[in-house]
Amino acid sequence: MTEMGRPKPSDELQELAARRPHLREHLKKFRQITGEFPMLVDEPTDEHEVAHPNVIYPVGGPIYSHVYGDVGTKMQYFAVEPTLTQEEQDVFEKIKDSLLRRSATKEAPEKEAEYDDRIEELLDETTHIKDEDLDNLIDRLRVKFHPGIQEVPQETYENIRYRLNRDIVGLGPLEPVMRDPENEDIHVIGPNECYVDHGVFGLVETSVDFGTPEAVSYTHL
């Protein structure tokens, strides 16, 4: 077990994982592979610069950074963010297409911050959360008979909202590492090779995956 590894997650980490399914899934898989849990910290400092670090910390919204490994040999930086199942990905593509079509009929936002509100507005127009009470007959009929409205669970809604903001307003796959103030520089070598110069842990390979070379080129535009 690493110096900072834990046989059980702290109470605070358990509470966070209970509210964040993607964090819970990451911790579960990590425990199965390594036999330990990371230490939760507010932010990494020099005291965490040990030979075998294993720390996780929040970097804004639903995103967490998790650094683990052996200094000087193999280190890994996990960008822990909401992910989509194949079923959710299919719904995401439908909602994204519908959202882009509807946005063409609306006035373009003047400020960058307004894009977040516009995405929220359009997402509400194209989705309905399952089991959510509908206030009136018009709302019920809108959901039942409008072919462009997707009914999704609350968790799927939250995941899709994050991905829409990440991919349309944010920086796509680079969003998690860009949000981390500890990252002093980012090096993208290929679609599956992204490194960060971390303020505490130095040069670390990340889990950022662009999928295709075309996606890397698009992100750099």
N, C-alpha and C positions, 0 to 999 in steps of 0.2 A: 504494500500500500504506500502511496506517495506521502510526503510529509504533511500535506494538507488534505489528503483524502479522508473520507469519513465512511464508516460501515453503515451508517444511517444518515439520511438527510436531516438537517436542522429543522426545528419547528417552523421557522420562517420560510425556509425553502419548500417545505411541504405545503404550507399555506399558498405560496405563489404557484406551485405546480397544480394545486387543486383548482385554481382560477385560470390557469394557462395550459390547455391541453397539449400544445406543441412543446412546452417546457417539460411537462410530465412525461411525454413520449421520449424526448431526448434523454432525460435522466434514467428512464427505464432501460433504454438500449445501452446507454453508457455503463450502467450497473451490470448488465448482463455480460458485457465485454471485459470490463476492468475489475469488477468486484467491489467497486467503491463509488461514493458520491463526492462531488466537488464541495469545496468550502464556499459559502455565499459571502461576498464582501460588497460594500458599497462601491468601492473602486480599488483597483490594485495599486499598491505602493511598494516602496523598496523592501519592506519586510516580507513581501510575498515573492521576492526574487530569490528563490531557492533552487536547488538542483533538480527537483522533481515537482514542479508546480501543478496545482489542480484547483483553480479558482473560477468561479462564475460570478458575473456581476451585471446589473441592468445598464442599458445604454439608451433608454428612452422608449416609451410605448411598450409594445409586447416583445421587444428585442432584448436578448441577453448575449453576452460574450463569454465563452468558456475556453480557458487556456489550460492545456494538459500536456504532459510529456516529460522528456528528459532534455535539459539544457545542453546544447552543444551536439546533440545527436538527432533526436526526433521530437519535435514539438508540433502541436496541433491547436489551431484556433478555430473553435466551432462558432459559427454565426447562427444562433438559435432564434429562428423566426417562424411565424405561422406558415405552414405548408398546406398544400391542397392534395387531397386524394384524387384519383382519376375521375371519380364521379363529380367531385367538387370542381375539378379543372374543366370538365365539360360544361357545368353550369356557369363557371366563371367566363368562359369564352362566349356563351350566349348573352350573358349580362353585359359583358364588355362591348360586344357588337351592338346591342340595343342601346347601351349608354352612349356610344359614339354617334349613332344615328340620331338620337334625340338631342345631343349636344349641338348638332349642326343647325338646329332650329332656334337655338338660344344665343343671346348676345355673349360674346367672349368676355371672360373676366378681365378686369384691368390690372389687378394686382395678383401676385403669385399666391398669396394667402387665400384668395377667393377661389382658387381651383379646388382646394379641399372642400369648401362648402358646396361647390358645384357638383363634385363627385358624390357627396353625401345626398344632395337633393336628387340627382339622377338615379342613384342607387335605390332610394326610397320609392321612386317612380317605377322601377323595374323589378323590385323584389317584394316579397311579403314573408315575414317570419312565421313559420308554422306554429300553431297553437297560440298565436298572439290574438287577443280579442280585437274584433273589428267593431268600430264605434257605431256604424249605421249600415243600412241596407245598401247604400251606394258603394261603400267600401267592399262589402261582401260580394256584390255583383261584379265589381271591377276585378277582384281577384279571381273569381270563378270563370268569367267569360273573356277576359282580356288575354289573348295568346302571348303577349310580350312579357307578362309578369311571371316570374319564377318564384315558387314557394320553396323556401329553404329553412333548415334548422338554424337556431340562434348561432351555434358554433360556426356553421358554414358561412352565415352572413358576416360574422366578424372576420373570418379568414379572407373572404372575398374583398371586404372593405379595405383591409390592410394591403392586399395585393394590388388593388386598383390604385390606391394612393402611391404605393411603392413603384409601380410600373409606369404610371401616367405622370404623376407629380414628382416622384422621387427619382432615384438613380438605379432603379431596377435591382439586379442581384447585388450591386455594390452598396445598396442602402444600409444594410446592417453594419458593415465595416466603416462606412463614412460617418455613421452616427456615433461611433466610439471615439471619444476625445483622446484616448490613449494612443490611437494610431497616427503616427507622425507622417507616414508615407504609405502608398499602396502600389504594388507592382503586379500588373496583370500580364502574365506570360502567354497564356492560352486559355481556351474555354474552361479547362479544369485545373488551371494553375494560377492561383492568386495568393500573393504574400503581403504581409503588412510589416512595417517597422514599428514595433510596439514600444512605447515609452518605458515599459518595465521589463519586458521579456525579449526585446530585440526582434530580429527577423524571424517571423513565424508563418508557416504555411496555413492557409485558411480553408474552410470547407465551402467557400463561395464557388458556385458552379453556374456558368453561363449556358451550358447545354450545347451550343454550337458556335463555331467561329464567327458566323454572321451576327450572333447576339453580342459577341464581344465588340465587333466593329460598330454596331448600333449604339452600344452604351457609350463608346468613346466619342460619338458625334456631338 
